[in-house]
Amino acid sequence: MKRVFSIMLTAIMMVAFSTAVSAQDNNKAQQHKKQRMSREQMAEMQAKHISRQLALDDATSQKFIETYSAYQKEVWALCPQGKRKKKADMTDAETEKAIKDQFDHSQKILTLRQEYYKKYSKFLTPKQIQRVYELEKQSMNRLSKRGKGNAAGRGQFNGKGKPDGKGKPIGKFHKQSKPQNGNG
């Protein structure tokens, strides 16, 4: 009887273990799918979120999602795709060119934003458009923080949010180490 009970208990544990492993594999697959979302899908998801926040009706929401997605595609087309040199490895001429390229890129983005402001104005109020910009900025900040990780939590920034260059926290709330020669 003990042997049968032991075998049954072992079988139940094996089934429970395999179910848990299978569930973990499914969760990993779902997380992988979330990580592999295309830019277009992400833009549409962001547009739907903004649309819900603005409480738009169905027709206006559809116009907004289409217009916002088109805007995002045009912004992506403006982004440089080449590999960038480290700033320290650039010559003065390369640095000057990079700065001028950044001015040019910023001007193109501004022109695009003005163009899409006119398009949004056909079906959104100025206050709604302002809210779109605010929500877009919040979303970009969240993505930026997610992409960088939480470096501040690793103690690499001083009290003003700037790195000290040595990976050590600095600022008025952190003790600075005293020199070893006894002069401090």
C-alpha positions as CSV (number, residue, x, y, z in Angstrom):
1,M,0.0,0.0,0.0
2,K,2.9,2.4,0.9
3,R,4.5,1.6,-2.5
4,V,1.3,2.4,-4.4
5,F,0.9,5.6,-2.5
6,S,4.5,6.5,-3.1
7,I,4.2,5.8,-6.9
8,M,1.0,7.9,-7.0
9,L,2.6,10.8,-5.2
10,T,5.6,10.6,-7.5
11,A,3.3,10.6,-10.6
12,I,1.3,13.6,-9.3
13,M,4.5,15.5,-8.5
14,M,5.9,14.8,-12.0
15,V,2.6,16.0,-13.6
16,A,2.6,19.1,-11.5
17,F,6.3,19.8,-12.3
18,S,5.8,19.3,-16.1
19,T,2.8,21.6,-16.0
20,A,4.8,24.3,-14.2
21,V,7.6,24.0,-16.8
22,S,5.2,24.1,-19.6
23,A,3.6,27.2,-18.2
24,Q,7.0,28.9,-17.9
25,D,7.8,28.0,-21.5
26,N,4.5,29.6,-22.6
27,N,5.2,32.7,-20.5
28,K,8.6,33.0,-22.1
29,A,7.1,32.6,-25.6
30,Q,4.6,35.3,-24.8
31,Q,7.2,37.6,-23.5
32,H,9.4,37.0,-26.6
33,K,6.4,37.9,-28.8
34,K,5.9,41.1,-26.8
35,Q,9.6,42.0,-27.2
36,R,9.4,41.4,-30.9
37,M,6.6,43.9,-31.6
38,S,7.2,45.7,-34.9
39,R,7.4,49.5,-35.0
40,E,4.1,49.6,-36.9
41,Q,2.4,47.6,-34.2
42,M,3.9,49.7,-31.5
43,A,2.8,52.9,-33.2
44,E,-0.7,51.6,-33.6
45,M,-0.8,50.5,-30.0
46,Q,0.4,53.9,-28.8
47,A,-2.2,55.6,-31.1
48,K,-4.9,53.5,-29.6
49,H,-3.8,54.3,-26.1
50,I,-3.8,58.1,-26.9
51,S,-7.2,57.7,-28.5
52,R,-8.6,56.1,-25.4
53,Q,-7.0,58.8,-23.2
54,L,-8.7,61.5,-25.3
55,A,-12.0,59.6,-25.2
56,L,-12.5,60.0,-29.0
57,D,-15.5,58.6,-30.8
58,D,-15.0,55.6,-33.1
59,A,-14.8,57.6,-36.4
60,T,-12.4,60.2,-34.9
61,S,-10.3,57.5,-33.2
62,Q,-9.9,55.7,-36.5
63,K,-8.8,58.9,-38.3
64,F,-6.4,59.6,-35.4
65,I,-4.9,56.1,-35.4
66,E,-4.3,56.2,-39.2
67,T,-2.8,59.7,-39.1
68,Y,-0.6,59.0,-36.1
69,S,0.7,55.8,-37.6
70,A,1.6,57.6,-40.8
71,Y,3.3,60.3,-38.8
72,Q,5.4,57.7,-37.0
73,K,6.4,56.1,-40.2
74,E,7.6,59.4,-41.6
75,V,9.6,60.1,-38.4
76,W,11.3,56.7,-38.6
77,A,12.2,57.4,-42.2
78,L,14.1,60.5,-41.0
79,C,16.2,58.6,-38.5
80,P,19.8,58.0,-39.5
81,Q,20.6,54.3,-39.9
82,G,24.4,54.4,-40.0
83,K,26.7,53.4,-37.3
84,R,27.8,56.3,-35.2
85,K,31.4,57.0,-34.1
86,K,32.0,57.7,-30.4
87,K,32.3,61.4,-29.7
88,A,35.8,61.0,-28.3
89,D,36.9,59.3,-31.6
90,M,35.6,62.1,-33.8
91,T,37.7,64.8,-35.4
92,D,36.7,68.4,-35.2
93,A,35.4,68.3,-38.8
94,E,33.4,65.1,-38.0
95,T,32.0,66.7,-34.9
96,E,31.0,69.8,-36.8
97,K,29.3,67.7,-39.4
98,A,27.5,65.7,-36.8
99,I,26.2,68.9,-35.2
100,K,25.0,70.3,-38.5
101,D,23.4,67.0,-39.3
102,Q,21.5,67.1,-36.0
103,F,20.3,70.7,-36.8
104,D,19.1,69.4,-40.1
105,H,17.4,66.4,-38.6
106,S,15.7,68.6,-35.9
107,Q,14.4,71.0,-38.6
108,K,12.9,68.0,-40.6
109,I,11.2,66.8,-37.4
110,L,9.8,70.3,-36.7
111,T,8.5,70.6,-40.3
112,L,6.9,67.2,-40.0
113,R,5.3,68.1,-36.7
114,Q,3.9,71.3,-38.2
115,E,2.5,69.3,-41.2
116,Y,0.8,66.8,-39.0
117,Y,-0.5,69.6,-36.7
118,K,-2.5,70.8,-39.7
119,K,-3.8,67.3,-40.4
120,Y,-4.8,66.7,-36.7
121,S,-6.5,70.1,-36.7
122,K,-9.1,68.8,-39.2
123,F,-10.5,66.4,-36.6
124,L,-9.1,67.4,-33.2
125,T,-9.3,70.5,-31.1
126,P,-6.1,72.4,-30.2
127,K,-6.4,71.1,-26.6
128,Q,-6.7,67.5,-27.8
129,I,-3.6,68.0,-30.0
130,Q,-1.7,69.4,-27.0
131,R,-2.8,66.4,-25.0
132,V,-1.6,64.1,-27.8
133,Y,1.9,65.7,-27.6
134,E,1.9,65.3,-23.8
135,L,0.9,61.6,-24.0
136,E,3.4,61.0,-26.7
137,K,6.2,62.6,-24.6
138,Q,5.2,60.5,-21.5
139,S,5.3,57.4,-23.6
140,M,8.7,58.2,-25.0
141,N,10.0,58.8,-21.5
142,R,8.7,55.5,-20.4
143,L,10.3,53.7,-23.3
144,S,13.6,55.6,-22.8
145,K,13.7,54.6,-19.1
146,R,12.9,51.0,-20.0
147,G,15.6,50.9,-22.6
148,K,18.3,52.3,-20.3
149,G,17.3,50.1,-17.4
150,N,17.3,51.5,-14.0
151,A,20.9,52.7,-13.8
152,A,20.1,55.0,-10.9
153,G,19.2,51.9,-8.8
154,R,22.7,50.6,-9.4
155,G,24.3,53.5,-7.7
156,Q,26.0,55.0,-10.7
157,F,24.6,58.5,-10.5
158,N,25.1,61.4,-8.2
159,G,22.3,63.3,-6.5
160,K,21.8,65.4,-9.6
161,G,21.2,62.4,-11.9
162,K,24.7,62.7,-13.6
163,P,27.3,59.9,-13.6
164,D,30.5,60.5,-11.7
165,G,32.5,58.6,-14.3
166,K,33.7,56.0,-11.8
167,G,30.5,54.1,-11.2
168,K,30.3,55.4,-7.6
169,P,27.5,57.5,-6.2
170,I,28.5,61.1,-5.4
171,G,26.6,64.0,-4.0
172,K,25.7,65.6,-0.7
173,F,24.0,62.4,0.7
174,H,27.0,60.1,0.0
175,K,30.2,60.0,1.9
176,Q,33.2,60.6,-0.3
177,S,36.2,58.4,0.5
178,K,39.1,60.1,2.2
179,P,42.5,60.1,0.6
180,Q,44.8,57.3,1.8
181,N,47.8,59.6,2.5
182,G,46.2,61.1,5.6
183,N,45.7,64.6,4.2
184,G,42.0,64.6,4.2
